[in-house]
Amino acid sequence: MTEQAKIQVRDFWQEAACGERLLLHSTDRQGFADQAAERYRLEPFILDFARFEQWTGKRVLEIGVGLGADHQRFVEAGARTTGIDLTPRAIELTEKRLAAFGLRSELRLGDAENLDFPRGEFDFVWSWGVLHHSPDTEKAISELFRVLKPGGVARVMIYSKYSLIGFMLWAKYGLLGMKPFTPLRTIYARHLESPGTKAYSAAEARKLFSRFDPVALKTVLSHGDLLSSGAGQRHGGLLLKVARLVWPRWFIRTFLYKRGLFMMIEARKPSA
């Protein structure tokens, strides 16, 4: 069942790599540059969280390269980079991206649950919005822990369960679908992105990262919570267009800022 679930995840993202919908032009240097600019406009907190320039000369692993915007930044910062993705499409697009800018990195197909690297290989592991798609997220995080050096750092974004996105999906598929008692875990798994997508409470996330110390969590509002973008592969229609026009973004930013979809986690592997 796990392997079948993984195939479904791979097939979903093979159809369009994460971030590809923001690629407004052809896959040339300008197209990739414009995609990166739009990515960091929509998700500006990535820059402060990743701190790309911090990893000059360090061994960096990115799990789930997507379209490669973050990976490019690590390479440009002078990190010694490796990137993996479950899909050939993401690897091919990231290779094309780096080539357009005269950059190189070690890129390969890979499975977050079975990382093909020795213990203690990396100073830093980066994974933005990927591990919640893995059928066995707990195993993926265990693998992340294994390949980090003692004292190494992971910065990961996974989805937060009690988010505005979760509420909107429940309202559409649970309440309006006449299934109001459908659990949030089922709503996320069936309706957010790839089949089986998960979201976690803060307590559940801390349990996932219990082998790390210290662990810091921060939840931020996404452009999805604010309905401020057209990004996304599964959702559209008239109802969503109307909601974007009337959505009370000022109220959400002021009073519901802790109900964002993106949970950013910084975790350090103990030195001993």
C-alpha positions as CSV (number, residue, x, y, z in Angstrom):
1,M,0.0,0.0,0.0
2,T,2.8,2.4,0.8
3,E,4.5,1.8,-2.6
4,Q,1.2,2.3,-4.4
5,A,0.6,5.5,-2.5
6,K,4.1,6.7,-3.4
7,I,3.4,6.0,-7.1
8,Q,0.3,8.2,-6.8
9,V,2.3,11.0,-5.3
10,R,5.0,10.7,-7.9
11,D,2.5,10.7,-10.8
12,F,0.7,13.8,-9.4
13,W,3.9,15.8,-9.3
14,Q,5.3,14.4,-12.5
15,E,2.3,16.1,-14.2
16,A,3.5,19.5,-13.1
17,A,6.5,20.0,-10.8
18,C,5.9,22.1,-7.7
19,G,6.2,25.8,-8.7
20,E,5.8,25.1,-12.4
21,R,2.5,27.0,-12.5
22,L,4.5,30.1,-11.7
23,L,6.7,29.6,-14.7
24,L,5.1,32.3,-16.9
25,H,7.5,32.0,-19.8
26,S,9.4,29.3,-21.6
27,T,12.1,27.4,-19.7
28,D,14.9,29.9,-20.4
29,R,17.0,32.1,-18.2
30,Q,14.4,34.9,-18.1
31,G,11.5,32.5,-17.5
32,F,13.3,30.9,-14.5
33,A,14.2,34.4,-13.1
34,D,10.6,35.6,-13.3
35,Q,9.4,32.4,-11.6
36,A,11.9,32.9,-8.7
37,A,10.8,36.5,-8.3
38,E,7.2,35.5,-8.1
39,R,8.0,32.7,-5.7
40,Y,9.7,34.9,-3.3
41,R,7.0,37.6,-3.7
42,L,4.3,35.1,-2.7
43,E,6.5,33.4,0.0
44,P,9.0,36.1,1.2
45,F,9.5,34.3,4.5
46,I,11.5,31.6,2.7
47,L,14.5,34.0,2.4
48,D,14.7,34.6,6.1
49,F,14.1,31.0,7.0
50,A,16.6,29.4,4.5
51,R,19.3,32.0,5.0
52,F,21.0,30.7,1.8
53,E,24.2,32.7,2.4
54,Q,24.7,30.9,5.7
55,W,25.7,27.7,4.0
56,T,28.7,28.8,1.9
57,G,31.2,25.8,1.7
58,K,28.8,23.5,3.6
59,R,27.3,20.2,2.5
60,V,23.6,20.9,1.8
61,L,20.9,18.5,0.8
62,E,17.6,19.6,-0.6
63,I,14.8,17.0,-0.4
64,G,12.3,17.8,-3.2
65,V,13.9,20.4,-5.5
66,G,10.7,21.1,-7.4
67,L,11.4,23.7,-10.0
68,G,14.8,24.5,-8.5
69,A,14.5,28.1,-7.3
70,D,15.7,27.4,-3.8
71,H,18.4,25.0,-5.1
72,Q,19.7,27.7,-7.4
73,R,20.1,30.1,-4.4
74,F,22.1,27.5,-2.4
75,V,24.4,26.9,-5.4
76,E,24.9,30.6,-5.9
77,A,25.7,31.0,-2.2
78,G,28.6,28.6,-2.7
79,A,27.2,25.6,-0.8
80,R,28.3,22.1,-1.8
81,T,24.8,21.0,-2.9
82,T,22.9,17.8,-3.6
83,G,19.3,17.8,-4.6
84,I,16.8,14.9,-4.9
85,D,13.3,14.6,-6.1
86,L,10.8,11.8,-6.5
87,T,10.0,12.8,-10.1
88,P,12.1,12.9,-13.3
89,R,10.3,16.1,-14.3
90,A,11.6,18.1,-11.3
91,I,15.2,16.9,-11.8
92,E,15.1,17.7,-15.5
93,L,13.7,21.2,-15.0
94,T,16.2,22.0,-12.2
95,E,19.1,20.8,-14.4
96,K,17.8,23.0,-17.2
97,R,17.4,25.9,-14.7
98,L,21.0,25.6,-13.4
99,A,22.4,25.2,-16.9
100,A,20.7,28.5,-18.0
101,F,22.6,30.3,-15.3
102,G,25.9,28.4,-15.8
103,L,25.6,26.5,-12.5
104,R,26.0,22.9,-11.5
105,S,24.9,20.7,-8.7
106,E,24.5,17.0,-7.9
107,L,20.9,16.2,-8.8
108,R,19.3,12.7,-8.7
109,L,16.1,10.9,-8.4
110,G,15.5,10.0,-4.8
111,D,13.1,8.9,-2.2
112,A,12.9,10.8,1.1
113,E,12.0,7.6,3.0
114,N,15.2,5.9,1.7
115,L,18.0,8.4,1.3
116,D,20.9,7.0,-0.6
117,F,23.6,8.8,1.5
118,P,25.8,7.7,4.4
119,R,25.2,8.6,8.0
120,G,26.3,12.1,8.9
121,E,26.9,13.3,5.3
122,F,25.3,16.8,5.5
123,D,25.6,20.0,7.5
124,F,22.2,21.2,6.4
125,V,19.0,19.7,5.1
126,W,16.3,21.8,3.4
127,S,12.9,20.7,2.5
128,W,10.1,23.1,1.7
129,G,6.6,21.7,1.5
130,V,7.6,18.1,0.6
131,L,7.7,15.7,3.6
132,H,3.9,15.9,4.2
133,H,3.4,14.3,0.8
134,S,5.5,11.3,1.7
135,P,3.4,8.2,2.6
136,D,5.6,7.6,5.6
137,T,6.6,11.1,6.8
138,E,7.9,9.7,10.1
139,K,10.4,7.5,8.2
140,A,11.4,10.4,6.0
141,I,12.3,12.5,9.0
142,S,14.2,9.7,10.6
143,E,16.2,9.5,7.4
144,L,16.8,13.2,7.4
145,F,18.1,12.8,11.0
146,R,20.4,10.0,9.9
147,V,22.1,11.9,7.1
148,L,22.7,15.0,9.1
149,K,26.1,15.5,10.9
150,P,26.0,15.8,14.6
151,G,25.2,19.4,15.3
152,G,23.7,19.7,11.8
153,V,20.5,21.7,11.1
154,A,17.3,20.9,9.2
155,R,14.8,23.5,8.1
156,V,11.6,22.1,6.9
157,M,8.1,23.3,6.0
158,I,5.2,21.0,6.5
159,Y,1.5,21.9,6.6
160,S,-0.3,23.0,9.7
161,K,-3.5,21.2,10.5
162,Y,-5.7,24.0,11.9
163,S,-5.2,26.4,9.0
164,L,-7.6,28.6,7.1
165,I,-6.9,26.4,4.1
166,G,-8.1,23.4,6.1
167,F,-11.2,25.3,7.1
168,M,-11.9,26.3,3.5
169,L,-11.5,22.7,2.3
170,W,-13.7,21.4,5.1
171,A,-16.4,24.0,4.3
172,K,-16.4,23.0,0.6
173,Y,-16.0,19.2,0.8
174,G,-17.3,18.5,4.3
175,L,-20.0,21.0,5.1
176,L,-21.3,21.8,1.6
177,G,-20.7,18.2,0.6
178,M,-23.1,17.1,3.4
179,K,-20.3,15.3,5.2
180,P,-19.7,17.7,8.2
181,F,-18.0,15.0,10.3
182,T,-15.3,14.3,7.8
183,P,-11.9,14.5,9.7
184,L,-9.5,17.1,8.7
185,R,-6.9,14.4,7.9
186,T,-9.3,13.0,5.3
187,I,-10.0,16.4,3.9
188,Y,-6.3,17.1,3.4
189,A,-5.5,13.7,2.0
190,R,-8.3,13.8,-0.6
191,H,-8.5,17.4,-1.6
192,L,-5.4,19.6,-1.0
193,E,-2.7,18.4,-3.3
194,S,-1.3,15.0,-4.1
195,P,-3.2,12.0,-2.7
196,G,-2.5,11.4,0.9
197,T,-1.2,14.9,1.7
198,K,-1.0,15.4,5.5
199,A,-1.1,18.3,7.9
200,Y,0.1,18.4,11.6
201,S,-0.7,20.1,14.8
202,A,2.2,21.7,16.7
203,A,2.2,18.8,19.1
204,E,2.3,16.2,16.3
205,A,5.1,18.1,14.6
206,R,7.2,18.1,17.8
207,K,6.7,14.4,18.1
208,L,7.9,13.9,14.5
209,F,11.1,15.8,15.4
210,S,11.5,14.5,18.9
211,R,15.0,13.2,18.3
212,F,16.2,16.7,17.5
213,D,17.1,19.3,20.1
214,P,16.3,22.2,20.0
215,V,13.3,22.4,17.8
216,A,11.6,25.7,16.9
217,L,8.2,26.0,15.2
218,K,6.6,29.0,13.5
219,T,3.4,29.1,11.5
220,V,2.9,31.7,8.8
221,L,0.0,32.7,6.6
222,S,0.4,31.5,3.0
223,H,-0.9,33.1,-0.1
224,G,-3.4,30.2,-0.2
225,D,-4.8,31.2,3.3
226,L,-5.1,34.8,2.0
227,L,-6.5,33.8,-1.4
228,S,-3.9,36.2,-2.9
229,S,-2.7,34.0,-5.7
230,G,-3.8,31.7,-8.4
231,A,-1.2,29.1,-7.5
232,G,-2.3,25.5,-6.9
233,Q,-3.0,22.5,-9.1
234,R,-6.4,21.3,-8.0
235,H,-8.6,24.3,-7.2
236,G,-10.5,26.8,-9.2
237,G,-14.0,27.7,-10.3
238,L,-16.5,30.6,-9.8
239,L,-16.9,30.1,-6.0
240,L,-13.1,30.6,-5.5
241,K,-13.1,33.7,-7.8
242,V,-15.9,35.3,-5.8
243,A,-14.2,34.4,-2.5
244,R,-11.0,36.1,-3.6
245,L,-12.9,39.4,-4.1
246,V,-14.5,39.4,-0.7
247,W,-11.9,37.7,1.5
248,P,-11.1,39.8,4.6
249,R,-7.4,39.8,4.4
250,W,-6.9,42.6,6.9
251,F,-8.9,40.7,9.5
252,I,-7.0,37.5,8.9
253,R,-3.6,39.2,9.1
254,T,-4.6,40.9,12.3
255,F,-6.5,38.2,14.2
256,L,-5.9,34.9,12.5
257,Y,-2.2,35.1,11.8
258,K,-1.6,31.9,13.7
259,R,-3.9,29.9,11.3
260,G,-1.6,29.7,8.4
261,L,-0.9,26.6,6.4
262,F,2.8,26.8,6.5
263,M,4.6,25.4,9.6
264,M,8.3,26.2,9.5
265,I,10.5,24.0,11.6
266,E,14.1,24.4,12.5
267,A,15.6,21.4,14.2
268,R,19.2,20.6,15.2
269,K,20.7,17.2,15.5
270,P,22.4,16.9,18.9
271,S,26.1,16.9,18.8
272,A,26.5,13.9,21.0
